[in-house]
Amino acid sequence: MKTFYWNPETLDFFQLLKESEGNEKMKESVEMFVYNECDLEDNENYEDLIKDLLYQIENTTLEEIENLKK
């Protein structure tokens, strides 16, 4: 799987959305975010971006995200 850099505030937003609205709402919002806000670069596709963002949301704690902001 390709790995991308995501702004800590983006990860934080989707972590909090997952906690407040649930996993399905968060996944829908991630897809909308990637399609509407992300620009593809060489050899990238939206599906890879979505998979990586979801992976990082699922595998990064709020504490780790806060440390990234420092």
NUMIRO-54482 format. One record per atom (N, C-alpha, C): residue in three letters; residue number from 1; atom name; y negated, x negated, z. Coordinates in Angstrom, 2 decimals, always signed. Example, Ala and Ser with C-alpha at 12.3 -4.5 7.8 and 13.67 -1.06 7.14 Angstrom:
BEGIN
res ala | n 1 | atom N | y +5.69 | x -13.19 | z +7.80
res ala | n 1 | atom CA | y +4.50 | x -12.30 | z +7.80
res ala | n 1 | atom C | y +3.30 | x -13.20 | z +7.80
res ser | n 2 | atom N | y +2.25 | x -12.85 | z +7.08
res ser | n 2 | atom CA | y +1.06 | x -13.67 | z +7.14
res ser | n 2 | atom C | y -0.03 | x -12.90 | z +7.87
***
This chain:
BEGIN
res met | n 1 | atom N | y +1.18 | x -0.85 | z +0.00
res met | n 1 | atom CA | y +0.00 | x +0.00 | z +0.00
res met | n 1 | atom C | y -1.25 | x -0.89 | z +0.00
res lys | n 2 | atom N | y -2.21 | x -0.51 | z -0.80
res lys | n 2 | atom CA | y -3.48 | x -1.24 | z -0.83
res lys | n 2 | atom C | y -4.27 | x -0.93 | z +0.43
res thr | n 3 | atom N | y -5.04 | x -1.93 | z +0.87
res thr | n 3 | atom CA | y -5.85 | x -1.78 | z +2.07
res thr | n 3 | atom C | y -7.32 | x -1.91 | z +1.69
res phe | n 4 | atom N | y -8.14 | x -1.05 | z +2.25
res phe | n 4 | atom CA | y -9.57 | x -1.02 | z +1.96
res phe | n 4 | atom C | y -10.35 | x -1.12 | z +3.26
res tyr | n 5 | atom N | y -11.60 | x -1.54 | z +3.15
res tyr | n 5 | atom CA | y -12.49 | x -1.55 | z +4.30
res tyr | n 5 | atom C | y -13.14 | x -0.18 | z +4.42
res trp | n 6 | atom N | y -13.10 | x +0.38 | z +5.63
res trp | n 6 | atom CA | y -13.78 | x +1.64 | z +5.91
res trp | n 6 | atom C | y -14.79 | x +1.40 | z +7.02
res asn | n 7 | atom N | y -15.95 | x +1.94 | z +6.85
res asn | n 7 | atom CA | y -17.01 | x +1.87 | z +7.85
res asn | n 7 | atom C | y -16.46 | x +2.44 | z +9.17
res pro | n 8 | atom N | y -16.71 | x +1.77 | z +10.30
res pro | n 8 | atom CA | y -16.22 | x +2.29 | z +11.58
res pro | n 8 | atom C | y -16.71 | x +3.70 | z +11.89
res glu | n 9 | atom N | y -17.92 | x +4.03 | z +11.45
res glu | n 9 | atom CA | y -18.44 | x +5.39 | z +11.68
res glu | n 9 | atom C | y -17.62 | x +6.43 | z +10.91
res thr | n 10 | atom N | y -17.12 | x +6.05 | z +9.74
res thr | n 10 | atom CA | y -16.28 | x +6.96 | z +8.95
res thr | n 10 | atom C | y -14.96 | x +7.21 | z +9.69
res leu | n 11 | atom N | y -14.34 | x +6.14 | z +10.16
res leu | n 11 | atom CA | y -13.09 | x +6.29 | z +10.92
res leu | n 11 | atom C | y -13.33 | x +7.12 | z +12.18
res asp | n 12 | atom N | y -14.42 | x +6.88 | z +12.87
res asp | n 12 | atom CA | y -14.77 | x +7.61 | z +14.08
res asp | n 12 | atom C | y -14.93 | x +9.09 | z +13.79
res phe | n 13 | atom N | y -15.67 | x +9.40 | z +12.74
res phe | n 13 | atom CA | y -15.90 | x +10.80 | z +12.37
res phe | n 13 | atom C | y -14.59 | x +11.53 | z +12.14
res phe | n 14 | atom N | y -13.70 | x +10.94 | z +11.36
res phe | n 14 | atom CA | y -12.44 | x +11.62 | z +11.04
res phe | n 14 | atom C | y -11.48 | x +11.66 | z +12.23
res gln | n 15 | atom N | y -11.53 | x +10.66 | z +13.11
res gln | n 15 | atom CA | y -10.74 | x +10.71 | z +14.34
res gln | n 15 | atom C | y -11.18 | x +11.91 | z +15.19
res leu | n 16 | atom N | y -12.48 | x +12.03 | z +15.35
res leu | n 16 | atom CA | y -13.01 | x +13.14 | z +16.17
res leu | n 16 | atom C | y -12.75 | x +14.49 | z +15.51
res leu | n 17 | atom N | y -12.84 | x +14.54 | z +14.19
res leu | n 17 | atom CA | y -12.52 | x +15.79 | z +13.48
res leu | n 17 | atom C | y -11.07 | x +16.17 | z +13.69
res lys | n 18 | atom N | y -10.19 | x +15.20 | z +13.64
res lys | n 18 | atom CA | y -8.76 | x +15.45 | z +13.86
res lys | n 18 | atom C | y -8.54 | x +16.02 | z +15.25
res glu | n 19 | atom N | y -9.20 | x +15.45 | z +16.25
res glu | n 19 | atom CA | y -9.05 | x +15.92 | z +17.63
res glu | n 19 | atom C | y -9.59 | x +17.34 | z +17.81
res ser | n 20 | atom N | y -10.69 | x +17.65 | z +17.14
res ser | n 20 | atom CA | y -11.32 | x +18.96 | z +17.37
res ser | n 20 | atom C | y -10.81 | x +20.06 | z +16.43
res glu | n 21 | atom N | y -10.48 | x +19.70 | z +15.19
res glu | n 21 | atom CA | y -10.11 | x +20.72 | z +14.20
res glu | n 21 | atom C | y -8.65 | x +20.68 | z +13.77
res gly | n 22 | atom N | y -7.95 | x +19.60 | z +14.10
res gly | n 22 | atom CA | y -6.55 | x +19.49 | z +13.75
res gly | n 22 | atom C | y -6.31 | x +18.60 | z +12.53
res asn | n 23 | atom N | y -5.05 | x +18.24 | z +12.35
res asn | n 23 | atom CA | y -4.66 | x +17.29 | z +11.32
res asn | n 23 | atom C | y -4.89 | x +17.82 | z +9.90
res glu | n 24 | atom N | y -4.58 | x +19.08 | z +9.65
res glu | n 24 | atom CA | y -4.73 | x +19.62 | z +8.29
res glu | n 24 | atom C | y -6.19 | x +19.66 | z +7.84
res lys | n 25 | atom N | y -7.07 | x +20.10 | z +8.72
res lys | n 25 | atom CA | y -8.50 | x +20.13 | z +8.41
res lys | n 25 | atom C | y -9.02 | x +18.72 | z +8.15
res met | n 26 | atom N | y -8.56 | x +17.77 | z +8.96
res met | n 26 | atom CA | y -8.98 | x +16.39 | z +8.79
res met | n 26 | atom C | y -8.51 | x +15.87 | z +7.43
res lys | n 27 | atom N | y -7.28 | x +16.13 | z +7.05
res lys | n 27 | atom CA | y -6.75 | x +15.66 | z +5.76
res lys | n 27 | atom C | y -7.54 | x +16.27 | z +4.59
res glu | n 28 | atom N | y -7.85 | x +17.55 | z +4.67
res glu | n 28 | atom CA | y -8.65 | x +18.19 | z +3.63
res glu | n 28 | atom C | y -10.03 | x +17.53 | z +3.53
res ser | n 29 | atom N | y -10.62 | x +17.25 | z +4.67
res ser | n 29 | atom CA | y -11.94 | x +16.63 | z +4.69
res ser | n 29 | atom C | y -11.92 | x +15.21 | z +4.16
res val | n 30 | atom N | y -10.84 | x +14.47 | z +4.44
res val | n 30 | atom CA | y -10.69 | x +13.12 | z +3.90
res val | n 30 | atom C | y -10.64 | x +13.17 | z +2.38
res glu | n 31 | atom N | y -9.86 | x +14.08 | z +1.83
res glu | n 31 | atom CA | y -9.77 | x +14.21 | z +0.38
res glu | n 31 | atom C | y -11.12 | x +14.53 | z -0.23
res met | n 32 | atom N | y -11.83 | x +15.49 | z +0.35
res met | n 32 | atom CA | y -13.15 | x +15.84 | z -0.16
res met | n 32 | atom C | y -14.10 | x +14.66 | z -0.07
res phe | n 33 | atom N | y -14.07 | x +13.93 | z +1.04
res phe | n 33 | atom CA | y -14.92 | x +12.77 | z +1.23
res phe | n 33 | atom C | y -14.65 | x +11.72 | z +0.16
res val | n 34 | atom N | y -13.40 | x +11.39 | z -0.04
res val | n 34 | atom CA | y -13.05 | x +10.34 | z -1.01
res val | n 34 | atom C | y -13.48 | x +10.75 | z -2.42
res tyr | n 35 | atom N | y -13.16 | x +11.97 | z -2.83
res tyr | n 35 | atom CA | y -13.51 | x +12.42 | z -4.18
res tyr | n 35 | atom C | y -15.02 | x +12.51 | z -4.39
res asn | n 36 | atom N | y -15.77 | x +12.87 | z -3.35
res asn | n 36 | atom CA | y -17.20 | x +13.09 | z -3.51
res asn | n 36 | atom C | y -18.09 | x +11.91 | z -3.14
res glu | n 37 | atom N | y -17.62 | x +11.02 | z -2.28
res glu | n 37 | atom CA | y -18.47 | x +9.97 | z -1.75
res glu | n 37 | atom C | y -18.07 | x +8.55 | z -2.14
res cys | n 38 | atom N | y -16.85 | x +8.37 | z -2.62
res cys | n 38 | atom CA | y -16.36 | x +7.01 | z -2.91
res cys | n 38 | atom C | y -16.44 | x +6.72 | z -4.40
res asp | n 39 | atom N | y -16.83 | x +5.51 | z -4.71
res asp | n 39 | atom CA | y -16.87 | x +5.04 | z -6.09
res asp | n 39 | atom C | y -15.69 | x +4.11 | z -6.32
res leu | n 40 | atom N | y -14.95 | x +4.36 | z -7.37
res leu | n 40 | atom CA | y -13.79 | x +3.53 | z -7.68
res leu | n 40 | atom C | y -14.24 | x +2.20 | z -8.27
res glu | n 41 | atom N | y -13.53 | x +1.14 | z -7.87
res glu | n 41 | atom CA | y -13.75 | x -0.17 | z -8.44
res glu | n 41 | atom C | y -12.52 | x -0.54 | z -9.26
res asp | n 42 | atom N | y -12.46 | x -1.76 | z -9.73
res asp | n 42 | atom CA | y -11.36 | x -2.19 | z -10.60
res asp | n 42 | atom C | y -9.99 | x -1.88 | z -10.00
res asn | n 43 | atom N | y -9.16 | x -1.24 | z -10.80
res asn | n 43 | atom CA | y -7.76 | x -0.94 | z -10.45
res asn | n 43 | atom C | y -7.60 | x -0.09 | z -9.20
res glu | n 44 | atom N | y -8.61 | x +0.66 | z -8.82
res glu | n 44 | atom CA | y -8.50 | x +1.58 | z -7.69
res glu | n 44 | atom C | y -8.31 | x +2.99 | z -8.21
res asn | n 45 | atom N | y -7.69 | x +3.82 | z -7.39
res asn | n 45 | atom CA | y -7.62 | x +5.25 | z -7.71
res asn | n 45 | atom C | y -7.82 | x +6.04 | z -6.42
res tyr | n 46 | atom N | y -8.17 | x +7.29 | z -6.58
res tyr | n 46 | atom CA | y -8.49 | x +8.12 | z -5.42
res tyr | n 46 | atom C | y -7.29 | x +8.27 | z -4.47
res glu | n 47 | atom N | y -6.10 | x +8.36 | z -5.03
res glu | n 47 | atom CA | y -4.91 | x +8.54 | z -4.19
res glu | n 47 | atom C | y -4.71 | x +7.36 | z -3.25
res asp | n 48 | atom N | y -4.93 | x +6.13 | z -3.76
res asp | n 48 | atom CA | y -4.80 | x +4.94 | z -2.90
res asp | n 48 | atom C | y -5.84 | x +4.95 | z -1.78
res leu | n 49 | atom N | y -7.07 | x +5.36 | z -2.12
res leu | n 49 | atom CA | y -8.12 | x +5.43 | z -1.10
res leu | n 49 | atom C | y -7.76 | x +6.46 | z -0.03
res ile | n 50 | atom N | y -7.30 | x +7.62 | z -0.46
res ile | n 50 | atom CA | y -6.93 | x +8.68 | z +0.49
res ile | n 50 | atom C | y -5.80 | x +8.22 | z +1.40
res lys | n 51 | atom N | y -4.76 | x +7.63 | z +0.82
res lys | n 51 | atom CA | y -3.62 | x +7.16 | z +1.62
res lys | n 51 | atom C | y -4.05 | x +6.13 | z +2.64
res asp | n 52 | atom N | y -4.88 | x +5.18 | z +2.22
res asp | n 52 | atom CA | y -5.30 | x +4.14 | z +3.15
res asp | n 52 | atom C | y -6.20 | x +4.69 | z +4.25
res leu | n 53 | atom N | y -7.13 | x +5.55 | z +3.90
res leu | n 53 | atom CA | y -8.01 | x +6.12 | z +4.92
res leu | n 53 | atom C | y -7.20 | x +6.92 | z +5.93
res leu | n 54 | atom N | y -6.27 | x +7.74 | z +5.47
res leu | n 54 | atom CA | y -5.42 | x +8.51 | z +6.38
res leu | n 54 | atom C | y -4.60 | x +7.57 | z +7.27
res tyr | n 55 | atom N | y -4.07 | x +6.50 | z +6.68
res tyr | n 55 | atom CA | y -3.30 | x +5.53 | z +7.45
res tyr | n 55 | atom C | y -4.15 | x +4.90 | z +8.54
res gln | n 56 | atom N | y -5.36 | x +4.49 | z +8.19
res gln | n 56 | atom CA | y -6.22 | x +3.85 | z +9.18
res gln | n 56 | atom C | y -6.66 | x +4.82 | z +10.27
res ile | n 57 | atom N | y -6.89 | x +6.07 | z +9.92
res ile | n 57 | atom CA | y -7.24 | x +7.09 | z +10.92
res ile | n 57 | atom C | y -6.08 | x +7.27 | z +11.89
res glu | n 58 | atom N | y -4.87 | x +7.34 | z +11.36
res glu | n 58 | atom CA | y -3.69 | x +7.57 | z +12.18
res glu | n 58 | atom C | y -3.33 | x +6.36 | z +13.05
res asn | n 59 | atom N | y -3.68 | x +5.16 | z +12.60
res asn | n 59 | atom CA | y -3.21 | x +3.95 | z +13.26
res asn | n 59 | atom C | y -4.30 | x +3.12 | z +13.93
res thr | n 60 | atom N | y -5.47 | x +3.71 | z +14.09
res thr | n 60 | atom CA | y -6.57 | x +3.04 | z +14.78
res thr | n 60 | atom C | y -7.02 | x +3.94 | z +15.92
res thr | n 61 | atom N | y -7.10 | x +3.37 | z +17.11
res thr | n 61 | atom CA | y -7.52 | x +4.16 | z +18.26
res thr | n 61 | atom C | y -9.04 | x +4.27 | z +18.30
res leu | n 62 | atom N | y -9.53 | x +5.25 | z +19.04
res leu | n 62 | atom CA | y -10.98 | x +5.39 | z +19.21
res leu | n 62 | atom C | y -11.56 | x +4.14 | z +19.87
res glu | n 63 | atom N | y -10.82 | x +3.54 | z +20.77
res glu | n 63 | atom CA | y -11.29 | x +2.31 | z +21.43
res glu | n 63 | atom C | y -11.44 | x +1.18 | z +20.42
res glu | n 64 | atom N | y -10.46 | x +1.04 | z +19.52
res glu | n 64 | atom CA | y -10.55 | x +0.01 | z +18.48
res glu | n 64 | atom C | y -11.74 | x +0.26 | z +17.56
res ile | n 65 | atom N | y -11.99 | x +1.51 | z +17.24
res ile | n 65 | atom CA | y -13.12 | x +1.86 | z +16.38
res ile | n 65 | atom C | y -14.42 | x +1.49 | z +17.07
res glu | n 66 | atom N | y -14.53 | x +1.79 | z +18.36
res glu | n 66 | atom CA | y -15.75 | x +1.44 | z +19.10
res glu | n 66 | atom C | y -15.97 | x -0.07 | z +19.09
res asn | n 67 | atom N | y -14.90 | x -0.84 | z +19.22
res asn | n 67 | atom CA | y -15.02 | x -2.30 | z +19.17
res asn | n 67 | atom C | y -15.47 | x -2.80 | z +17.81
res leu | n 68 | atom N | y -15.08 | x -2.09 | z +16.74
res leu | n 68 | atom CA | y -15.51 | x -2.47 | z +15.39
res leu | n 68 | atom C | y -17.01 | x -2.26 | z +15.20
res lys | n 69 | atom N | y -17.58 | x -1.32 | z +15.93
res lys | n 69 | atom CA | y -19.01 | x -1.01 | z +15.81
res lys | n 69 | atom C | y -19.88 | x -2.07 | z +16.43
res lys | n 70 | atom N | y -19.32 | x -2.93 | z +17.28
res lys | n 70 | atom CA | y -20.10 | x -3.94 | z +18.00
res lys | n 70 | atom C | y -20.38 | x -5.14 | z +17.13
***
